């Protein structure tokens, strides 16, 4: 039986001109307005107009293929190369599906699993979570400056599907803190909440940060692996501006990206 690995991520447009097509794929319940399309184009412009997510995920796949000695491919849920197109020509009997998000939620990792299952009749082995893998925790711990206040963050989710996601995030934080020689003052909050109805996990990163009275903060986005819009805009631009306007020195830990620890 021939096996291949499929790394799955959200996907993002390759240029501002593709933003409308991309948003129409993401926003299935309502169409993006011209104003929202322009807003998203402006957000991407703050980090050069293009997310590095696909390039980083391909590097992760190349490194994993070299280590495992079996084919490792990349499929995106909301942009090219789409999951369905990649598995159509993958040339194997069994796929190990890994979402590049360590913590399980039905609206994140679960959605990748559903997309893969709908795309193929091949045998599947789906990795649901890898939030407590020792090397993941080592990699994050090695990036943290223990002389600064630490704000851990992860993507907000609807409260109705917040477990086991919330518990797994706390387990990741505990694992990182256990590896630090000196435990800094720290906190955790949720980022990147969309403008959508319903009750979402709280507190928000900006609200939490301003409530702490810290003079400086180092943000560690442990809910993600790679640089992408939710890191490069939501934190590096949006949260940085809020912090600095309120006299808080802001920095962010380097993302894991294609670190060999992964």
C-alpha positions as YAML, in Angstrom:
chain: A
units: angstrom
residues:
- id: 1
  name: UNK
  ca: [0.00, 0.00, 0.00]
- id: 2
  name: UNK
  ca: [1.43, 3.34, -1.06]
- id: 3
  name: UNK
  ca: [1.04, 6.17, 1.46]
- id: 4
  name: UNK
  ca: [1.29, 9.94, 1.05]
- id: 5
  name: UNK
  ca: [0.97, 12.81, 3.50]
- id: 6
  name: UNK
  ca: [-1.20, 15.84, 2.83]
- id: 7
  name: UNK
  ca: [-0.49, 19.06, 4.74]
- id: 8
  name: UNK
  ca: [-3.59, 21.25, 4.79]
- id: 9
  name: UNK
  ca: [-3.89, 24.98, 5.46]
- id: 10
  name: UNK
  ca: [-6.43, 27.76, 5.00]
- id: 11
  name: UNK
  ca: [-5.09, 29.30, 1.80]
- id: 12
  name: UNK
  ca: [-4.82, 32.94, 0.77]
- id: 13
  name: UNK
  ca: [-4.81, 34.96, -2.46]
- id: 14
  name: UNK
  ca: [-1.57, 35.43, -4.35]
- id: 15
  name: UNK
  ca: [-2.29, 39.07, -5.20]
- id: 16
  name: UNK
  ca: [-4.75, 41.86, -4.27]
- id: 17
  name: UNK
  ca: [-6.52, 41.35, -7.62]
- id: 18
  name: UNK
  ca: [-7.59, 37.88, -6.46]
- id: 19
  name: UNK
  ca: [-9.15, 39.11, -3.21]
- id: 20
  name: UNK
  ca: [-12.76, 39.17, -4.45]
- id: 21
  name: UNK
  ca: [-12.56, 35.59, -5.77]
- id: 22
  name: UNK
  ca: [-10.92, 34.47, -2.53]
- id: 23
  name: UNK
  ca: [-13.51, 36.10, -0.28]
- id: 24
  name: UNK
  ca: [-16.33, 34.57, -2.28]
- id: 25
  name: UNK
  ca: [-14.86, 31.16, -1.50]
- id: 26
  name: UNK
  ca: [-14.45, 31.92, 2.20]
- id: 27
  name: UNK
  ca: [-17.75, 33.75, 2.80]
- id: 28
  name: UNK
  ca: [-20.28, 31.10, 1.85]
- id: 29
  name: UNK
  ca: [-23.26, 32.64, 3.69]
- id: 30
  name: UNK
  ca: [-23.00, 36.18, 2.34]
- id: 31
  name: UNK
  ca: [-21.17, 37.86, -0.51]
- id: 32
  name: UNK
  ca: [-18.39, 40.33, 0.30]
- id: 33
  name: UNK
  ca: [-19.26, 43.95, -0.30]
- id: 34
  name: UNK
  ca: [-16.97, 46.14, -2.42]
- id: 35
  name: UNK
  ca: [-16.07, 48.02, 0.77]
- id: 36
  name: UNK
  ca: [-15.00, 44.83, 2.55]
- id: 37
  name: UNK
  ca: [-12.96, 43.69, -0.45]
- id: 38
  name: UNK
  ca: [-11.09, 47.00, -0.41]
- id: 39
  name: UNK
  ca: [-10.60, 46.72, 3.35]
- id: 40
  name: UNK
  ca: [-9.04, 43.27, 3.00]
- id: 41
  name: UNK
  ca: [-6.82, 44.47, 0.15]
- id: 42
  name: UNK
  ca: [-5.63, 47.28, 2.40]
- id: 43
  name: UNK
  ca: [-4.89, 44.81, 5.19]
- id: 44
  name: UNK
  ca: [-2.78, 42.65, 2.90]
- id: 45
  name: UNK
  ca: [-0.98, 45.78, 1.69]
- id: 46
  name: UNK
  ca: [0.43, 46.24, 5.21]
- id: 47
  name: UNK
  ca: [2.56, 43.11, 4.72]
- id: 48
  name: UNK
  ca: [3.38, 43.39, 1.04]
- id: 49
  name: UNK
  ca: [0.08, 42.35, -0.58]
- id: 50
  name: UNK
  ca: [0.63, 38.59, -0.37]
- id: 51
  name: UNK
  ca: [0.57, 36.09, 2.47]
- id: 52
  name: UNK
  ca: [3.64, 33.82, 2.77]
- id: 53
  name: UNK
  ca: [1.46, 30.91, 3.94]
- id: 54
  name: UNK
  ca: [1.64, 28.77, 0.80]
- id: 55
  name: UNK
  ca: [5.39, 29.20, 0.41]
- id: 56
  name: UNK
  ca: [5.98, 28.29, 4.06]
- id: 57
  name: UNK
  ca: [3.69, 25.25, 3.90]
- id: 58
  name: UNK
  ca: [5.51, 24.00, 0.81]
- id: 59
  name: UNK
  ca: [8.81, 24.28, 2.68]
- id: 60
  name: UNK
  ca: [7.30, 22.31, 5.57]
- id: 61
  name: UNK
  ca: [6.19, 19.64, 3.10]
- id: 62
  name: UNK
  ca: [9.62, 19.42, 1.48]
- id: 63
  name: UNK
  ca: [11.33, 18.99, 4.84]
- id: 64
  name: UNK
  ca: [8.84, 16.33, 5.97]
- id: 65
  name: UNK
  ca: [9.15, 14.42, 2.69]
- id: 66
  name: UNK
  ca: [12.92, 14.32, 3.08]
- id: 67
  name: UNK
  ca: [12.58, 13.04, 6.64]
- id: 68
  name: UNK
  ca: [9.87, 10.42, 5.96]
- id: 69
  name: UNK
  ca: [10.88, 9.26, 2.50]
- id: 70
  name: UNK
  ca: [7.29, 9.29, 1.22]
- id: 71
  name: UNK
  ca: [5.40, 11.88, -0.86]
- id: 72
  name: UNK
  ca: [4.21, 14.93, 1.07]
- id: 73
  name: UNK
  ca: [1.85, 17.31, -0.71]
- id: 74
  name: UNK
  ca: [0.15, 20.61, 0.16]
- id: 75
  name: UNK
  ca: [-3.57, 21.33, -0.21]
- id: 76
  name: UNK
  ca: [-5.47, 24.48, 0.72]
- id: 77
  name: UNK
  ca: [-9.08, 24.66, 1.81]
- id: 78
  name: UNK
  ca: [-9.91, 28.10, 0.40]
- id: 79
  name: UNK
  ca: [-7.37, 28.70, -2.37]
- id: 80
  name: UNK
  ca: [-5.12, 27.08, -4.90]
- id: 81
  name: UNK
  ca: [-3.82, 24.42, -4.75]
- id: 82
  name: UNK
  ca: [-7.20, 23.17, -3.49]
- id: 83
  name: UNK
  ca: [-7.33, 20.00, -1.43]
- id: 84
  name: UNK
  ca: [-9.61, 18.33, -3.99]
- id: 85
  name: UNK
  ca: [-7.24, 19.04, -6.87]
- id: 86
  name: UNK
  ca: [-4.16, 17.80, -5.03]
- id: 87
  name: UNK
  ca: [-5.65, 14.48, -3.94]
- id: 88
  name: UNK
  ca: [-7.06, 13.87, -7.42]
- id: 89
  name: UNK
  ca: [-3.55, 13.21, -8.70]
- id: 90
  name: UNK
  ca: [-1.76, 12.18, -5.55]
- id: 91
  name: UNK
  ca: [-0.98, 8.65, -6.78]
- id: 92
  name: UNK
  ca: [-1.34, 6.62, -3.59]
- id: 93
  name: UNK
  ca: [-3.74, 4.27, -1.80]
- id: 94
  name: UNK
  ca: [-3.73, 5.97, 1.61]
- id: 95
  name: UNK
  ca: [-3.44, 9.59, 2.74]
- id: 96
  name: UNK
  ca: [-2.32, 10.82, 6.14]
- id: 97
  name: UNK
  ca: [-4.05, 14.18, 6.52]
- id: 98
  name: UNK
  ca: [-2.46, 16.79, 8.77]
- id: 99
  name: UNK
  ca: [-3.97, 20.24, 9.27]
- id: 100
  name: UNK
  ca: [-1.29, 22.80, 10.03]
- id: 101
  name: UNK
  ca: [-3.10, 23.81, 13.20]
- id: 102
  name: UNK
  ca: [-2.13, 21.99, 16.42]
- id: 103
  name: UNK
  ca: [-5.45, 22.25, 18.29]
- id: 104
  name: UNK
  ca: [-8.71, 20.59, 17.31]
- id: 105
  name: UNK
  ca: [-11.96, 22.45, 16.72]
- id: 106
  name: UNK
  ca: [-14.81, 21.32, 14.46]
- id: 107
  name: UNK
  ca: [-14.67, 24.69, 12.67]
- id: 108
  name: UNK
  ca: [-10.95, 24.51, 11.96]
- id: 109
  name: UNK
  ca: [-9.24, 21.12, 11.87]
- id: 110
  name: UNK
  ca: [-12.59, 19.38, 11.57]
- id: 111
  name: UNK
  ca: [-13.38, 21.43, 8.46]
- id: 112
  name: UNK
  ca: [-10.11, 20.35, 6.83]
- id: 113
  name: UNK
  ca: [-10.93, 16.73, 7.58]
- id: 114
  name: UNK
  ca: [-14.38, 17.08, 6.04]
- id: 115
  name: UNK
  ca: [-12.94, 18.74, 2.92]
- id: 116
  name: UNK
  ca: [-10.45, 15.89, 2.49]
- id: 117
  name: UNK
  ca: [-13.10, 13.22, 3.05]
- id: 118
  name: UNK
  ca: [-15.37, 14.81, 0.46]
- id: 119
  name: UNK
  ca: [-12.52, 15.00, -2.06]
- id: 120
  name: UNK
  ca: [-11.45, 11.35, -2.17]
- id: 121
  name: UNK
  ca: [-12.45, 7.73, -1.63]
- id: 122
  name: UNK
  ca: [-8.89, 6.75, -0.73]
- id: 123
  name: UNK
  ca: [-8.05, 5.39, 2.71]
- id: 124
  name: UNK
  ca: [-7.56, 8.21, 5.21]
- id: 125
  name: UNK
  ca: [-5.71, 8.58, 8.48]
- id: 126
  name: UNK
  ca: [-6.55, 11.96, 9.97]
- id: 127
  name: UNK
  ca: [-4.38, 13.62, 12.61]
- id: 128
  name: UNK
  ca: [-6.80, 15.45, 14.89]
- id: 129
  name: UNK
  ca: [-4.34, 17.27, 17.14]
- id: 130
  name: UNK
  ca: [-0.64, 17.59, 17.91]
- id: 131
  name: UNK
  ca: [-0.69, 20.36, 20.48]
- id: 132
  name: UNK
  ca: [1.35, 18.50, 23.10]
- id: 133
  name: UNK
  ca: [4.11, 17.13, 20.88]
- id: 134
  name: UNK
  ca: [7.37, 17.71, 22.79]
- id: 135
  name: UNK
  ca: [9.21, 19.27, 19.85]
- id: 136
  name: UNK
  ca: [6.37, 21.72, 19.25]
- id: 137
  name: UNK
  ca: [6.58, 22.82, 22.87]
- id: 138
  name: UNK
  ca: [10.39, 22.97, 22.72]
- id: 139
  name: UNK
  ca: [10.25, 25.16, 19.62]
- id: 140
  name: UNK
  ca: [7.89, 27.66, 21.23]
- id: 141
  name: UNK
  ca: [9.79, 27.71, 24.52]
- id: 142
  name: UNK
  ca: [13.00, 28.46, 22.64]
- id: 143
  name: UNK
  ca: [11.43, 31.59, 21.13]
- id: 144
  name: UNK
  ca: [10.22, 33.19, 24.34]
- id: 145
  name: UNK
  ca: [12.13, 35.96, 26.10]
- id: 146
  name: UNK
  ca: [11.50, 35.26, 29.77]
- id: 147
  name: UNK
  ca: [12.47, 38.81, 30.73]
- id: 148
  name: UNK
  ca: [9.26, 40.16, 29.17]
- id: 149
  name: UNK
  ca: [5.54, 39.76, 29.87]
- id: 150
  name: UNK
  ca: [4.05, 37.05, 27.65]
- id: 151
  name: UNK
  ca: [0.63, 37.15, 26.02]
- id: 152
  name: UNK
  ca: [-0.26, 33.81, 24.45]
- id: 153
  name: UNK
  ca: [-2.95, 33.99, 21.76]
- id: 154
  name: UNK
  ca: [-5.08, 31.77, 19.56]
- id: 155
  name: UNK
  ca: [-7.88, 32.31, 17.06]
- id: 156
  name: UNK
  ca: [-11.28, 32.96, 18.63]
- id: 157
  name: UNK
  ca: [-14.01, 30.36, 18.00]
- id: 158
  name: UNK
  ca: [-17.74, 30.19, 18.75]
- id: 159
  name: UNK
  ca: [-18.25, 29.13, 22.36]
- id: 160
  name: UNK
  ca: [-20.56, 26.30, 21.25]
- id: 161
  name: UNK
  ca: [-17.55, 24.53, 19.70]
- id: 162
  name: UNK
  ca: [-14.83, 25.74, 22.08]
- id: 163
  name: UNK
  ca: [-13.93, 22.28, 23.38]
- id: 164
  name: UNK
  ca: [-11.58, 20.45, 23.20]
- id: 165
  name: UNK
  ca: [-9.91, 23.45, 21.56]
- id: 166
  name: UNK
  ca: [-9.72, 25.58, 24.70]
- id: 167
  name: UNK
  ca: [-8.42, 22.75, 26.88]
- id: 168
  name: UNK
  ca: [-5.78, 21.81, 24.32]
- id: 169
  name: UNK
  ca: [-4.54, 25.39, 24.12]
- id: 170
  name: UNK
  ca: [-4.15, 25.49, 27.90]
- id: 171
  name: UNK
  ca: [-2.21, 22.23, 27.73]
- id: 172
  name: UNK
  ca: [0.12, 23.78, 25.15]
- id: 173
  name: UNK
  ca: [0.68, 26.80, 27.39]
- id: 174
  name: UNK
  ca: [1.38, 24.58, 30.40]
- id: 175
  name: UNK
  ca: [3.88, 22.57, 28.37]
- id: 176
  name: UNK
  ca: [5.69, 25.70, 27.20]
- id: 177
  name: UNK
  ca: [5.81, 27.26, 30.67]
- id: 178
  name: UNK
  ca: [7.20, 24.03, 32.13]
- id: 179
  name: UNK
  ca: [10.15, 24.33, 29.75]
- id: 180
  name: UNK
  ca: [11.11, 27.88, 30.71]
- id: 181
  name: UNK
  ca: [13.87, 28.27, 33.26]
- id: 182
  name: UNK
  ca: [12.25, 31.45, 34.52]
- id: 183
  name: UNK
  ca: [8.49, 31.84, 34.45]
- id: 184
  name: UNK
  ca: [7.51, 35.34, 33.31]
- id: 185
  name: UNK
  ca: [4.24, 37.09, 34.05]
- id: 186
  name: UNK
  ca: [1.88, 35.80, 31.40]
- id: 187
  name: UNK
  ca: [-1.69, 35.75, 30.17]
- id: 188
  name: UNK
  ca: [-3.83, 34.31, 27.41]
- id: 189
  name: UNK
  ca: [-6.44, 35.93, 25.15]
- id: 190
  name: UNK
  ca: [-8.24, 35.35, 21.85]
- id: 191
  name: UNK
  ca: [-7.46, 37.08, 18.58]
- id: 192
  name: UNK
  ca: [-8.89, 37.54, 15.09]
- id: 193
  name: UNK
  ca: [-12.56, 37.31, 16.03]
- id: 194
  name: UNK
  ca: [-14.58, 37.76, 12.83]
- id: 195
  name: UNK
  ca: [-17.50, 40.14, 12.55]
- id: 196
  name: UNK
  ca: [-20.02, 37.34, 12.81]
- id: 197
  name: UNK
  ca: [-23.10, 36.66, 14.97]
- id: 198
  name: UNK
  ca: [-23.08, 34.42, 18.01]
- id: 199
  name: UNK
  ca: [-21.08, 34.18, 21.21]
- id: 200
  name: UNK
  ca: [-17.33, 33.87, 20.79]
- id: 201
  name: UNK
  ca: [-14.52, 32.99, 23.14]
- id: 202
  name: UNK
  ca: [-13.23, 35.85, 25.29]
- id: 203
  name: UNK
  ca: [-11.30, 37.95, 26.26]
- id: 204
  name: UNK
  ca: [-10.05, 39.69, 23.14]
- id: 205
  name: UNK
  ca: [-6.29, 40.29, 22.95]
- id: 206
  name: UNK
  ca: [-6.57, 44.09, 22.88]
- id: 207
  name: UNK
  ca: [-9.00, 44.25, 25.79]
- id: 208
  name: UNK
  ca: [-6.89, 41.85, 27.83]
- id: 209
  name: UNK
  ca: [-3.64, 43.65, 27.12]
- id: 210
  name: UNK
  ca: [-4.98, 47.05, 28.10]
- id: 211
  name: UNK
  ca: [-6.44, 45.63, 31.31]
- id: 212
  name: UNK
  ca: [-3.06, 44.32, 32.51]
- id: 213
  name: UNK
  ca: [-1.24, 47.63, 32.87]
- id: 214
  name: UNK
  ca: [1.96, 46.18, 31.41]
- id: 215
  name: UNK
  ca: [4.67, 48.49, 30.04]
- id: 216
  name: UNK
  ca: [5.73, 45.90, 27.48]
- id: 217
  name: UNK
  ca: [4.45, 42.66, 25.98]
- id: 218
  name: UNK
  ca: [5.70, 39.79, 23.88]
- id: 219
  name: UNK
  ca: [2.87, 38.07, 21.99]
- id: 220
  name: UNK
  ca: [3.19, 34.35, 21.29]
- id: 221
  name: UNK
  ca: [0.50, 33.19, 18.79]
- id: 222
  name: UNK
  ca: [0.57, 29.53, 19.80]
- id: 223
  name: UNK
  ca: [-2.69, 28.77, 17.99]
- id: 224
  name: UNK
  ca: [-0.82, 29.06, 14.69]
- id: 225
  name: UNK
  ca: [2.31, 27.64, 13.13]
- id: 226
  name: UNK
  ca: [3.10, 29.94, 10.20]
- id: 227
  name: UNK
  ca: [3.20, 33.61, 9.32]
- id: 228
  name: UNK
  ca: [-0.06, 34.60, 7.62]
- id: 229
  name: UNK
  ca: [-2.67, 37.37, 7.69]
- id: 230
  name: UNK
  ca: [-3.93, 36.71, 11.24]
- id: 231
  name: UNK
  ca: [-0.38, 37.15, 12.50]
- id: 232
  name: UNK
  ca: [1.02, 39.74, 10.09]
- id: 233
  name: UNK
  ca: [-1.99, 42.08, 10.23]
- id: 234
  name: UNK
  ca: [-4.08, 41.23, 13.29]
- id: 235
  name: UNK
  ca: [-1.07, 41.19, 15.60]
- id: 236
  name: UNK
  ca: [1.88, 42.90, 13.91]
- id: 237
  name: UNK
  ca: [-0.20, 45.82, 12.68]
- id: 238
  name: UNK
  ca: [-3.54, 46.08, 14.47]
- id: 239
  name: UNK
  ca: [-2.56, 45.01, 17.99]
- id: 240
  name: UNK
  ca: [0.83, 46.73, 17.75]
- id: 241
  name: UNK
  ca: [-0.86, 50.07, 16.99]
- id: 242
  name: UNK
  ca: [-3.24, 49.68, 19.94]
- id: 243
  name: UNK
  ca: [-0.39, 48.72, 22.27]
- id: 244
  name: UNK
  ca: [1.91, 51.56, 21.25]
- id: 245
  name: UNK
  ca: [-0.88, 54.16, 21.35]
- id: 246
  name: UNK
  ca: [-1.34, 53.13, 24.99]
- id: 247
  name: UNK
  ca: [2.33, 53.22, 25.89]
- id: 248
  name: UNK
  ca: [2.97, 49.47, 25.72]
- id: 249
  name: UNK
  ca: [6.15, 48.31, 23.97]
- id: 250
  name: UNK
  ca: [5.11, 45.52, 21.57]
- id: 251
  name: UNK
  ca: [6.97, 42.59, 20.11]
- id: 252
  name: UNK
  ca: [5.95, 39.17, 18.79]
- id: 253
  name: UNK
  ca: [7.73, 35.85, 18.94]
- id: 254
  name: UNK
  ca: [9.05, 34.45, 15.68]
- id: 255
  name: UNK
  ca: [6.64, 31.93, 14.16]
- id: 256
  name: UNK
  ca: [7.66, 28.29, 13.80]
- id: 257
  name: UNK
  ca: [7.27, 28.26, 10.01]
- id: 258
  name: UNK
  ca: [9.65, 25.58, 8.65]
- id: 259
  name: UNK
  ca: [11.71, 25.20, 11.82]
- id: 260
  name: UNK
  ca: [13.37, 21.73, 11.84]
- id: 261
  name: UNK
  ca: [11.82, 21.14, 15.30]
- id: 262
  name: UNK
  ca: [8.50, 20.59, 13.52]
...
